[in-house]
Amino acid sequence: MKKSTGQHTLSIDIGGSHVKATILNKQGKLTMEYDKEDTPMPSTPQNMMDAIKKLVKGFPEYNQISVGFPGYIKNGVVVTAPNLGNKAWGGFDLQTELGKELGKPAKVVNDADMAGLGVVNGNGFEMVITLGTGFGTAFFLNGVLLPHLEISHHPFSKGMAYDEYMGDKALDKLGLKKWNKRMTKVFKVLKTVFNYDYLYIGGGNARRLTFKLEDNMKLVTNEDGIKGGARLWQTGKLEGVHSSVKSPK
């Protein structure tokens, strides 16, 4: 590793298609362009660990690790991983194991939660969604991250959950025009149910939206979201994520 000064965070975003990583300074600014690897198939914990180690080999030095994971995380342990394979991941302590493998303290949270930390402004009730392989959500009240809800698994229409209704597979099957029609319905429901002050829309499919967004809706990039990796370690009201952090021995 190349030497660096100050507090630097290795920020990793695990997705159904790619694993992305970069190094952030204390302010959350990228100190290098983020790099990526294809998500390994099958996406077992060991294959994922190997992919991450390969990806970050040769990265500049860092002090700590932040990971956004596509599933429900409790105290750094994977509970569900619908887009990677629940059976292999259920109960895997990714936070502890990654810390041991890379030799730095780690925090692992849901990917939408970490992305939200990178984009919210800390005023009012803010909702963050990610449109990708599936559907991710995060909620913030005056900058405090609220308990994670797996909205993606909630039934939306004709027995289909959000993931099935508007995820990657639905987009491929329907085509862009029909998928956008579905998305207008999704946004109407989100507005009615959650009454957010502001909605941030990220993920790889956000750029595929073709209709005009309302004034309190904003598209954000993966680069914006990955900056949440630095905020995850900061003290103050945005430290709404309570993860059990274990330093590797």
Disulfide bonds with the S-S distance in Angstrom:
none
